[in-house]
Amino acid sequence: MNKTKLLIWVIALVTGGTALYVLLPTHWKHWWHMLQLWVREEGAVNNFPFWVLTAGIILDLLLILKLVAAYGLFRLQAWGRALALYVLSAEFLFRLAGFINVLTYDWRYPEMIRRHNEMKSMTLLGEGTITVSLIPSYIIGLLSLISVIILMIRPIKERFRTIAGEAYKSGSA
């Protein structure tokens, strides 16, 4: 088997796998809870900031497009590479914006530092707090960046040009 073909298939598996990792366990539950909240308390969804809802919708659309791009990469289609470049680049930028948001959160909201310290003291008294790790999100962002870089390497680009050119010559494009 050709090394470039194997590398493209690995990228397709990573792309589809990361999309399924994020999409299946978390996002559908998130939207289901939002729907339940909206049904139970009319207007409760209106209390969410617009950017939170917009970011959730954009991320879900990116994940679905990521699955389509993974299929196109696995089938070695030129449109799959193009879609993967767009979607993985957008996802990397989306994750980078989230990283910058987390990094600058304490600077933008200094009053939350005091509240967080109060919550730590409550934890010592027996009340619990929820901690969320963002490391998987950072890993997915790095995988997206690495995949974009690999898809831009000359042998990979040539592999897709050859496939697209053969399809065009044979009349199946």
C-alpha positions as CSV (number, residue, x, y, z in Angstrom):
1,M,0.0,0.0,0.0
2,N,1.2,3.5,-0.8
3,K,2.4,5.5,2.2
4,T,0.6,8.7,1.1
5,K,-2.7,6.7,0.8
6,L,-2.2,5.2,4.3
7,L,-1.4,8.7,5.7
8,I,-4.6,10.1,4.1
9,W,-6.6,7.3,5.6
10,V,-5.1,7.9,9.1
11,I,-6.1,11.6,8.7
12,A,-9.6,10.5,7.7
13,L,-9.9,8.2,10.7
14,V,-8.6,10.9,13.1
15,T,-10.9,13.5,11.5
16,G,-14.0,11.3,11.8
17,G,-13.0,9.9,15.2
18,T,-12.5,13.4,16.8
19,A,-15.8,14.5,15.3
20,L,-17.7,11.5,16.7
21,Y,-15.8,11.9,20.1
22,V,-17.2,15.4,20.4
23,L,-20.5,15.0,18.7
24,L,-22.0,11.9,20.2
25,P,-21.5,12.1,24.0
26,T,-21.7,15.8,24.6
27,H,-23.4,17.9,22.0
28,W,-26.6,15.9,21.6
29,K,-27.1,15.9,25.4
30,H,-26.4,19.6,25.5
31,W,-29.1,20.4,22.9
32,W,-31.5,17.9,24.6
33,H,-31.1,19.7,28.0
34,M,-31.6,23.1,26.3
35,L,-34.9,21.8,24.7
36,Q,-36.0,20.5,28.1
37,L,-35.2,23.8,29.7
38,W,-37.1,25.6,27.1
39,V,-40.2,23.4,27.5
40,R,-40.2,23.5,31.3
41,E,-39.6,27.2,31.6
42,E,-40.6,29.4,28.7
43,G,-38.0,31.9,27.9
44,A,-35.3,30.3,29.9
45,V,-33.2,29.8,26.8
46,N,-33.4,33.5,26.2
47,N,-31.2,33.9,29.3
48,F,-28.3,32.3,27.5
49,P,-26.0,34.7,25.7
50,F,-26.4,34.8,21.9
51,W,-22.8,34.0,21.3
52,V,-23.1,30.7,23.4
53,L,-26.0,29.5,21.2
54,T,-24.3,30.6,18.0
55,A,-21.0,29.0,19.0
56,G,-22.8,25.7,19.8
57,I,-24.6,25.7,16.4
58,I,-21.4,26.5,14.5
59,L,-19.4,23.8,16.3
60,D,-22.1,21.2,15.6
61,L,-22.2,22.2,11.9
62,L,-18.4,21.9,11.8
63,L,-18.5,18.5,13.4
64,I,-21.0,17.3,10.8
65,L,-18.9,18.7,8.0
66,K,-15.9,17.1,9.5
67,L,-17.6,13.7,9.2
68,V,-18.4,14.4,5.5
69,A,-14.8,15.5,5.0
70,A,-13.5,12.3,6.6
71,Y,-15.6,10.3,4.2
72,G,-14.2,12.2,1.3
73,L,-10.7,11.8,2.5
74,F,-11.2,8.0,3.0
75,R,-12.5,7.8,-0.5
76,L,-9.5,9.8,-1.7
77,Q,-11.8,12.5,-3.3
78,A,-10.4,15.9,-4.1
79,W,-13.5,17.6,-2.7
80,G,-12.8,15.7,0.6
81,R,-9.3,17.2,0.9
82,A,-10.7,20.7,0.1
83,L,-13.5,20.4,2.6
84,A,-11.1,18.9,5.2
85,L,-8.8,21.9,4.8
86,Y,-11.6,24.4,5.3
87,V,-13.3,22.6,8.2
88,L,-10.1,21.6,10.0
89,S,-8.8,25.2,9.7
90,A,-12.0,26.6,10.9
91,E,-12.1,24.2,13.8
92,F,-8.5,25.1,14.8
93,L,-9.4,28.8,14.8
94,F,-12.5,28.0,16.8
95,R,-10.5,26.1,19.4
96,L,-7.8,28.7,19.4
97,A,-10.4,31.4,20.2
98,G,-11.6,29.2,23.0
99,F,-8.1,28.8,24.3
100,I,-7.5,32.6,24.2
101,N,-10.9,33.1,26.0
102,V,-9.9,30.7,28.8
103,L,-6.4,32.2,29.0
104,T,-7.7,35.8,29.4
105,Y,-10.7,35.1,31.5
106,D,-9.1,36.1,34.8
107,W,-7.9,39.3,33.3
108,R,-11.3,40.2,31.9
109,Y,-13.3,39.1,35.0
110,P,-11.1,39.7,38.1
111,E,-14.1,39.4,40.4
112,M,-14.5,35.8,39.5
113,I,-11.1,35.0,41.1
114,R,-12.5,36.0,44.5
115,R,-15.6,33.9,43.9
116,H,-13.5,30.9,42.8
117,N,-11.5,31.1,45.9
118,E,-14.7,31.2,48.0
119,M,-15.8,28.1,46.1
120,K,-12.6,26.3,47.0
121,S,-13.2,27.1,50.7
122,M,-16.7,25.6,50.3
123,T,-15.2,22.5,48.9
124,L,-13.2,22.1,52.1
125,L,-16.5,22.3,54.1
126,G,-17.9,19.4,52.1
127,E,-19.7,21.1,49.2
128,G,-18.6,20.0,45.8
129,T,-17.6,21.9,42.7
130,I,-17.5,20.8,39.1
131,T,-14.2,20.9,37.3
132,V,-14.1,20.6,33.5
133,S,-10.9,19.7,31.7
134,L,-10.2,21.5,28.5
135,I,-7.2,19.3,27.5
136,P,-9.3,17.2,25.1
137,S,-10.4,20.3,23.3
138,Y,-6.8,21.5,23.1
139,I,-5.7,18.1,21.7
140,I,-8.4,18.1,19.1
141,G,-7.3,21.6,18.0
142,L,-3.7,20.5,17.7
143,L,-4.8,17.4,15.7
144,S,-6.7,19.7,13.4
145,L,-3.6,21.9,12.9
146,I,-1.4,18.9,12.3
147,S,-3.9,17.4,9.8
148,V,-4.0,20.7,7.9
149,I,-0.3,20.8,7.7
150,I,-0.1,17.2,6.5
151,L,-2.8,17.8,3.9
152,M,-0.7,20.7,2.5
153,I,2.4,18.6,2.0
154,R,3.3,18.2,-1.7
155,P,3.0,14.4,-2.0
156,I,-0.5,14.5,-0.5
157,K,-1.5,17.3,-2.8
158,E,-0.1,15.5,-5.8
159,R,-2.0,12.3,-4.8
160,F,-5.3,14.2,-4.9
161,R,-4.4,15.9,-8.2
162,T,-3.6,12.6,-9.8
163,I,-6.9,11.1,-8.6
164,A,-8.9,14.1,-9.8
165,G,-7.0,14.2,-13.1
166,E,-7.7,10.5,-13.8
167,A,-11.4,10.9,-12.9
168,Y,-11.6,13.9,-15.3
169,K,-9.9,12.0,-18.1
170,S,-12.1,9.0,-17.7
171,G,-15.2,11.2,-17.8
172,S,-16.5,10.3,-14.3
173,A,-15.9,13.7,-12.8
